[in-house]
Amino acid sequence: MTTLGLVQAAVNSGTKNLEQAILEAIDEARQTCDLNGSNSAGCAVAWDIVEELQAEKSHQQQAKQHKTSLESYCDTHPESVECLLYDV
């Protein structure tokens, strides 16, 4: 799979696949830098991909943390009166 395909697949998948994609991208970046030199454009692009994947993981984690206290309470106590939803 190409690095671009790896990035797209990781962004579209869940966190576990994203973590795996980060590890694979790091490995690929190291290999690219070993082959092309640490000052090559390919090396820079490979590490940029790693950085983008890590940023996406961070964004996904932050999105999960934006629950209100009521939402958190209802996640643990869905049967409580405060959490009941009624159809009118």
N, CA, C and O atoms as CSV, one atom per row, in Angstrom:
chain,resi,resn,atom,element,x,y,z
A,1,MET,N,N,0.851,-1.175,0.000
A,1,MET,CA,C,0.000,0.000,0.000
A,1,MET,C,C,0.900,1.242,0.000
A,1,MET,O,O,1.915,1.266,0.696
A,2,THR,N,N,0.547,2.247,-0.753
A,2,THR,CA,C,1.331,3.471,-0.787
A,2,THR,C,C,1.125,4.254,0.496
A,2,THR,O,O,0.178,3.998,1.240
A,3,THR,N,N,2.002,5.199,0.754
A,3,THR,CA,C,1.871,5.981,1.977
A,3,THR,C,C,0.598,6.818,1.964
A,3,THR,O,O,-0.045,6.980,3.001
A,4,LEU,N,N,0.234,7.343,0.820
A,4,LEU,CA,C,-1.009,8.104,0.732
A,4,LEU,C,C,-2.206,7.208,1.019
A,4,LEU,O,O,-3.130,7.607,1.728
A,5,GLY,N,N,-2.190,6.004,0.471
A,5,GLY,CA,C,-3.255,5.052,0.747
A,5,GLY,C,C,-3.294,4.678,2.213
A,5,GLY,O,O,-4.369,4.488,2.783
A,6,LEU,N,N,-2.132,4.572,2.824
A,6,LEU,CA,C,-2.038,4.257,4.244
A,6,LEU,C,C,-2.668,5.361,5.084
A,6,LEU,O,O,-3.406,5.081,6.029
A,7,VAL,N,N,-2.382,6.595,4.747
A,7,VAL,CA,C,-2.949,7.730,5.479
A,7,VAL,C,C,-4.463,7.749,5.322
A,7,VAL,O,O,-5.179,7.896,6.312
A,8,GLN,N,N,-4.957,7.606,4.115
A,8,GLN,CA,C,-6.399,7.646,3.880
A,8,GLN,C,C,-7.110,6.501,4.590
A,8,GLN,O,O,-8.181,6.699,5.164
A,9,ALA,N,N,-6.532,5.321,4.558
A,9,ALA,CA,C,-7.141,4.178,5.227
A,9,ALA,C,C,-7.161,4.381,6.731
A,9,ALA,O,O,-8.138,4.032,7.393
A,10,ALA,N,N,-6.100,4.937,7.273
A,10,ALA,CA,C,-6.030,5.149,8.717
A,10,ALA,C,C,-7.026,6.197,9.182
A,10,ALA,O,O,-7.652,6.034,10.230
A,11,VAL,N,N,-7.180,7.256,8.429
A,11,VAL,CA,C,-8.116,8.313,8.803
A,11,VAL,C,C,-9.547,7.797,8.750
A,11,VAL,O,O,-10.371,8.183,9.579
A,12,ASN,N,N,-9.853,6.943,7.802
A,12,ASN,CA,C,-11.203,6.417,7.657
A,12,ASN,C,C,-11.510,5.281,8.627
A,12,ASN,O,O,-12.664,4.873,8.756
A,13,SER,N,N,-10.499,4.773,9.301
A,13,SER,CA,C,-10.701,3.631,10.189
A,13,SER,C,C,-10.750,4.081,11.640
A,13,SER,O,O,-10.703,5.272,11.945
A,14,GLY,N,N,-10.844,3.113,12.512
A,14,GLY,CA,C,-10.891,3.385,13.933
A,14,GLY,C,C,-9.520,3.661,14.516
A,14,GLY,O,O,-8.514,3.668,13.807
A,15,THR,N,N,-9.498,3.891,15.838
A,15,THR,CA,C,-8.261,4.254,16.520
A,15,THR,C,C,-7.231,3.145,16.490
A,15,THR,O,O,-6.044,3.423,16.320
A,16,LYS,N,N,-7.649,1.882,16.652
A,16,LYS,CA,C,-6.673,0.800,16.645
A,16,LYS,C,C,-5.952,0.746,15.305
A,16,LYS,O,O,-4.731,0.591,15.270
A,17,ASN,N,N,-6.675,0.870,14.217
A,17,ASN,CA,C,-6.041,0.855,12.905
A,17,ASN,C,C,-5.168,2.087,12.711
A,17,ASN,O,O,-4.143,2.027,12.033
A,18,LEU,N,N,-5.572,3.190,13.302
A,18,LEU,CA,C,-4.793,4.420,13.208
A,18,LEU,C,C,-3.474,4.256,13.946
A,18,LEU,O,O,-2.433,4.699,13.460
A,19,GLU,N,N,-3.504,3.632,15.100
A,19,GLU,CA,C,-2.267,3.384,15.840
A,19,GLU,C,C,-1.337,2.479,15.043
A,19,GLU,O,O,-0.129,2.709,14.994
A,20,GLN,N,N,-1.898,1.462,14.425
A,20,GLN,CA,C,-1.096,0.555,13.589
A,20,GLN,C,C,-0.520,1.312,12.392
A,20,GLN,O,O,0.634,1.102,12.018
A,21,ALA,N,N,-1.315,2.179,11.803
A,21,ALA,CA,C,-0.848,2.959,10.654
A,21,ALA,C,C,0.294,3.887,11.061
A,21,ALA,O,O,1.224,4.099,10.283
A,22,ILE,N,N,0.233,4.438,12.266
A,22,ILE,CA,C,1.316,5.302,12.749
A,22,ILE,C,C,2.605,4.505,12.874
A,22,ILE,O,O,3.671,4.957,12.454
A,23,LEU,N,N,2.497,3.314,13.455
A,23,LEU,CA,C,3.693,2.469,13.601
A,23,LEU,C,C,4.275,2.085,12.241
A,23,LEU,O,O,5.491,2.094,12.052
A,24,GLU,N,N,3.392,1.749,11.295
A,24,GLU,CA,C,3.855,1.398,9.947
A,24,GLU,C,C,4.479,2.603,9.248
A,24,GLU,O,O,5.482,2.466,8.548
A,25,ALA,N,N,3.888,3.785,9.437
A,25,ALA,CA,C,4.422,4.993,8.807
A,25,ALA,C,C,5.785,5.352,9.389
A,25,ALA,O,O,6.667,5.812,8.664
A,26,ILE,N,N,5.962,5.147,10.686
A,26,ILE,CA,C,7.265,5.404,11.305
A,26,ILE,C,C,8.318,4.463,10.727
A,26,ILE,O,O,9.430,4.880,10.404
A,27,ASP,N,N,7.953,3.195,10.604
A,27,ASP,CA,C,8.876,2.219,10.033
A,27,ASP,C,C,9.231,2.584,8.592
A,27,ASP,O,O,10.393,2.513,8.191
A,28,GLU,N,N,8.224,2.973,7.829
A,28,GLU,CA,C,8.460,3.348,6.438
A,28,GLU,C,C,9.305,4.619,6.341
A,28,GLU,O,O,10.156,4.734,5.459
A,29,ALA,N,N,9.072,5.570,7.247
A,29,ALA,CA,C,9.864,6.800,7.242
A,29,ALA,C,C,11.328,6.498,7.539
A,29,ALA,O,O,12.225,7.063,6.912
A,30,ARG,N,N,11.563,5.618,8.486
A,30,ARG,CA,C,12.945,5.244,8.800
A,30,ARG,C,C,13.627,4.581,7.604
A,30,ARG,O,O,14.781,4.871,7.291
A,31,GLN,N,N,12.890,3.685,6.942
A,31,GLN,CA,C,13.456,3.010,5.772
A,31,GLN,C,C,13.736,4.009,4.649
A,31,GLN,O,O,14.785,3.950,4.008
A,32,THR,N,N,12.807,4.912,4.416
A,32,THR,CA,C,12.972,5.915,3.367
A,32,THR,C,C,14.187,6.788,3.642
A,32,THR,O,O,14.963,7.083,2.733
A,33,CYS,N,N,14.353,7.202,4.892
A,33,CYS,CA,C,15.487,8.054,5.241
A,33,CYS,C,C,16.807,7.300,5.140
A,33,CYS,O,O,17.830,7.876,4.770
A,34,ASP,N,N,16.782,6.010,5.470
A,34,ASP,CA,C,17.998,5.206,5.332
A,34,ASP,C,C,18.403,5.066,3.866
A,34,ASP,O,O,19.587,5.120,3.535
A,35,LEU,N,N,17.414,4.887,2.993
A,35,LEU,CA,C,17.700,4.705,1.565
A,35,LEU,C,C,18.066,6.004,0.865
A,35,LEU,O,O,19.011,6.047,0.078
A,36,ASN,N,N,17.314,7.068,1.152
A,36,ASN,CA,C,17.466,8.322,0.412
A,36,ASN,C,C,18.298,9.374,1.133
A,36,ASN,O,O,18.651,10.393,0.538
A,37,GLY,N,N,18.611,9.150,2.381
A,37,GLY,CA,C,19.349,10.147,3.161
A,37,GLY,C,C,18.399,10.982,4.004
A,37,GLY,O,O,17.244,11.201,3.641
A,38,SER,N,N,18.910,11.437,5.126
A,38,SER,CA,C,18.049,12.170,6.067
A,38,SER,C,C,17.689,13.573,5.585
A,38,SER,O,O,16.774,14.190,6.131
A,39,ASN,N,N,18.384,14.086,4.577
A,39,ASN,CA,C,18.083,15.419,4.044
A,39,ASN,C,C,17.278,15.373,2.747
A,39,ASN,O,O,17.089,16.402,2.097
A,40,SER,N,N,16.804,14.188,2.369
A,40,SER,CA,C,16.080,14.062,1.102
A,40,SER,C,C,14.625,14.508,1.251
A,40,SER,O,O,14.075,14.553,2.352
A,41,ALA,N,N,14.032,14.831,0.122
A,41,ALA,CA,C,12.621,15.234,0.113
A,41,ALA,C,C,11.725,14.068,0.514
A,41,ALA,O,O,10.725,14.260,1.206
A,42,GLY,N,N,12.082,12.863,0.083
A,42,GLY,CA,C,11.289,11.677,0.439
A,42,GLY,C,C,11.259,11.441,1.934
A,42,GLY,O,O,10.231,11.054,2.489
A,43,CYS,N,N,12.382,11.672,2.584
A,43,CYS,CA,C,12.470,11.513,4.036
A,43,CYS,C,C,11.554,12.534,4.727
A,43,CYS,O,O,10.829,12.192,5.661
A,44,ALA,N,N,11.594,13.767,4.269
A,44,ALA,CA,C,10.750,14.810,4.859
A,44,ALA,C,C,9.268,14.495,4.677
A,44,ALA,O,O,8.472,14.682,5.597
A,45,VAL,N,N,8.906,14.024,3.504
A,45,VAL,CA,C,7.511,13.680,3.230
A,45,VAL,C,C,7.063,12.521,4.111
A,45,VAL,O,O,5.950,12.529,4.637
A,46,ALA,N,N,7.922,11.535,4.268
A,46,ALA,CA,C,7.581,10.373,5.091
A,46,ALA,C,C,7.323,10.779,6.537
A,46,ALA,O,O,6.385,10.283,7.160
A,47,TRP,N,N,8.143,11.673,7.074
A,47,TRP,CA,C,7.922,12.121,8.460
A,47,TRP,C,C,6.726,13.057,8.560
A,47,TRP,O,O,6.074,13.111,9.602
A,48,ASP,N,N,6.426,13.794,7.498
A,48,ASP,CA,C,5.207,14.613,7.483
A,48,ASP,C,C,3.966,13.723,7.584
A,48,ASP,O,O,2.994,14.071,8.255
A,49,ILE,N,N,4.013,12.586,6.920
A,49,ILE,CA,C,2.892,11.643,6.977
A,49,ILE,C,C,2.719,11.119,8.398
A,49,ILE,O,O,1.595,11.004,8.887
A,50,VAL,N,N,3.819,10.805,9.057
A,50,VAL,CA,C,3.751,10.347,10.450
A,50,VAL,C,C,3.110,11.432,11.315
A,50,VAL,O,O,2.248,11.147,12.146
A,51,GLU,N,N,3.534,12.660,11.113
A,51,GLU,CA,C,2.998,13.776,11.889
A,51,GLU,C,C,1.497,13.961,11.645
A,51,GLU,O,O,0.745,14.216,12.585
A,52,GLU,N,N,1.067,13.835,10.403
A,52,GLU,CA,C,-0.357,13.975,10.078
A,52,GLU,C,C,-1.191,12.876,10.738
A,52,GLU,O,O,-2.285,13.135,11.239
A,53,LEU,N,N,-0.671,11.659,10.735
A,53,LEU,CA,C,-1.385,10.554,11.373
A,53,LEU,C,C,-1.493,10.777,12.880
A,53,LEU,O,O,-2.542,10.527,13.472
A,54,GLN,N,N,-0.419,11.243,13.494
A,54,GLN,CA,C,-0.453,11.508,14.925
A,54,GLN,C,C,-1.418,12.644,15.246
A,54,GLN,O,O,-2.104,12.602,16.267
A,55,ALA,N,N,-1.479,13.649,14.394
A,55,ALA,CA,C,-2.418,14.750,14.591
A,55,ALA,C,C,-3.859,14.260,14.478
A,55,ALA,O,O,-4.720,14.676,15.254
A,56,GLU,N,N,-4.121,13.391,13.528
A,56,GLU,CA,C,-5.471,12.835,13.370
A,56,GLU,C,C,-5.867,12.035,14.603
A,56,GLU,O,O,-7.006,12.122,15.062
A,57,LYS,N,N,-4.946,11.268,15.135
A,57,LYS,CA,C,-5.230,10.502,16.349
A,57,LYS,C,C,-5.568,11.448,17.500
A,57,LYS,O,O,-6.502,11.196,18.262
A,58,SER,N,N,-4.822,12.516,17.622
A,58,SER,CA,C,-5.071,13.508,18.667
A,58,SER,C,C,-6.441,14.162,18.499
A,58,SER,O,O,-7.159,14.360,19.479
A,59,HIS,N,N,-6.805,14.498,17.262
A,59,HIS,CA,C,-8.110,15.112,16.995
A,59,HIS,C,C,-9.241,14.158,17.350
A,59,HIS,O,O,-10.258,14.579,17.901
A,60,GLN,N,N,-9.072,12.882,17.040
A,60,GLN,CA,C,-10.109,11.902,17.362
A,60,GLN,C,C,-10.267,11.749,18.875
A,60,GLN,O,O,-11.384,11.602,19.371
A,61,GLN,N,N,-9.164,11.783,19.599
A,61,GLN,CA,C,-9.229,11.658,21.053
A,61,GLN,C,C,-9.893,12.878,21.666
A,61,GLN,O,O,-10.662,12.740,22.618
A,62,GLN,N,N,-9.618,14.068,21.149
A,62,GLN,CA,C,-10.236,15.278,21.667
A,62,GLN,C,C,-11.729,15.298,21.384
A,62,GLN,O,O,-12.507,15.782,22.206
A,63,ALA,N,N,-12.136,14.784,20.247
A,63,ALA,CA,C,-13.562,14.753,19.899
A,63,ALA,C,C,-14.335,13.875,20.869
A,63,ALA,O,O,-15.491,14.162,21.179
A,64,LYS,N,N,-13.713,12.813,21.347
A,64,LYS,CA,C,-14.367,11.924,22.295
A,64,LYS,C,C,-14.514,12.570,23.667
A,64,LYS,O,O,-15.413,12.202,24.423
A,65,GLN,N,N,-13.660,13.515,24.000
A,65,GLN,CA,C,-13.641,14.116,25.321
A,65,GLN,C,C,-14.574,15.315,25.476
A,65,GLN,O,O,-14.628,15.891,26.562
A,66,HIS,N,N,-15.293,15.706,24.462
A,66,HIS,CA,C,-16.134,16.894,24.529
A,66,HIS,C,C,-17.560,16.577,24.974
A,66,HIS,O,O,-18.506,17.177,24.463
A,67,LYS,N,N,-17.730,15.669,25.893
A,67,LYS,CA,C,-19.054,15.355,26.408
A,67,LYS,C,C,-19.369,16.266,27.580
A,67,LYS,O,O,-18.487,16.629,28.359
A,68,THR,N,N,-20.630,16.627,27.693
A,68,THR,CA,C,-21.050,17.396,28.861
A,68,THR,C,C,-21.133,16.460,30.055
A,68,THR,O,O,-21.085,15.239,29.907
A,69,SER,N,N,-21.258,17.045,31.237
A,69,SER,CA,C,-21.359,16.215,32.436
A,69,SER,C,C,-22.647,15.398,32.419
A,69,SER,O,O,-22.674,14.275,32.923
A,70,LEU,N,N,-23.715,15.951,31.843
A,70,LEU,CA,C,-24.968,15.193,31.739
A,70,LEU,C,C,-24.797,14.005,30.793
A,70,LEU,O,O,-25.285,12.913,31.082
A,71,GLU,N,N,-24.116,14.204,29.674
A,71,GLU,CA,C,-23.873,13.099,28.738
A,71,GLU,C,C,-23.043,11.992,29.393
A,71,GLU,O,O,-23.323,10.808,29.208
A,72,SER,N,N,-22.045,12.375,30.143
A,72,SER,CA,C,-21.222,11.387,30.837
A,72,SER,C,C,-22.050,10.626,31.871
A,72,SER,O,O,-21.929,9.409,32.005
A,73,TYR,N,N,-22.900,11.367,32.605
A,73,TYR,CA,C,-23.761,10.737,33.601
A,73,TYR,C,C,-24.724,9.763,32.930
A,73,TYR,O,O,-24.916,8.647,33.415
A,74,CYS,N,N,-25.316,10.168,31.842
A,74,CYS,CA,C,-26.286,9.316,31.140
A,74,CYS,C,C,-25.621,8.091,30.502
A,74,CYS,O,O,-26.270,7.059,30.325
A,75,ASP,N,N,-24.350,8.196,30.160
A,75,ASP,CA,C,-23.633,7.027,29.655
A,75,ASP,C,C,-23.530,5.945,30.719
A,75,ASP,O,O,-23.612,4.754,30.419
A,76,THR,N,N,-23.351,6.366,31.952
A,76,THR,CA,C,-23.214,5.384,33.040
A,76,THR,C,C,-24.543,5.047,33.706
A,76,THR,O,O,-24.667,3.985,34.316
A,77,HIS,N,N,-25.544,5.930,33.604
A,77,HIS,CA,C,-26.854,5.718,34.229
A,77,HIS,C,C,-27.983,5.994,33.232
A,77,HIS,O,O,-28.746,6.939,33.429
A,78,PRO,N,N,-28.106,5.205,32.181
A,78,PRO,CA,C,-29.103,5.504,31.138
A,78,PRO,C,C,-30.556,5.395,31.614
A,78,PRO,O,O,-31.452,5.949,30.977
A,79,GLU,N,N,-30.799,4.699,32.710
A,79,GLU,CA,C,-32.167,4.510,33.185
A,79,GLU,C,C,-32.647,5.639,34.106
A,79,GLU,O,O,-33.819,5.651,34.482
A,80,SER,N,N,-31.790,6.571,34.476
A,80,SER,CA,C,-32.194,7.637,35.393
A,80,SER,C,C,-33.177,8.588,34.709
A,80,SER,O,O,-33.227,8.680,33.483
A,81,VAL,N,N,-33.949,9.284,35.527
A,81,VAL,CA,C,-35.009,10.173,35.042
A,81,VAL,C,C,-34.436,11.277,34.149
A,81,VAL,O,O,-35.044,11.652,33.147
A,82,GLU,N,N,-33.277,11.787,34.515
A,82,GLU,CA,C,-32.662,12.884,33.760
A,82,GLU,C,C,-32.284,12.469,32.338
A,82,GLU,O,O,-32.125,13.313,31.457
A,83,CYS,N,N,-32.143,11.169,32.129
A,83,CYS,CA,C,-31.642,10.678,30.834
A,83,CYS,C,C,-32.732,10.098,29.947
A,83,CYS,O,O,-32.456,9.709,28.812
A,84,LEU,N,N,-33.941,10.034,30.430
A,84,LEU,CA,C,-35.030,9.462,29.628
A,84,LEU,C,C,-35.417,10.416,28.507
A,84,LEU,O,O,-35.445,11.632,28.691
A,85,LEU,N,N,-35.709,9.856,27.360
A,85,LEU,CA,C,-36.170,10.639,26.210
A,85,LEU,C,C,-37.601,10.254,25.910
A,85,LEU,O,O,-37.956,9.076,25.921
A,86,TYR,N,N,-38.414,11.248,25.642
A,86,TYR,CA,C,-39.828,10.995,25.365
A,86,TYR,C,C,-40.166,11.444,23.949
A,86,TYR,O,O,-39.694,12.480,23.482
A,87,ASP,N,N,-40.990,10.650,23.278
A,87,ASP,CA,C,-41.512,11.042,21.975
A,87,ASP,C,C,-42.832,11.744,22.200
A,87,ASP,O,O,-43.703,11.227,22.900
A,88,VAL,N,N,-42.986,12.897,21.623
A,88,VAL,CA,C,-44.212,13.655,21.808
A,88,VAL,C,C,-45.039,13.620,20.551
A,88,VAL,O,O,-46.121,14.207,20.508
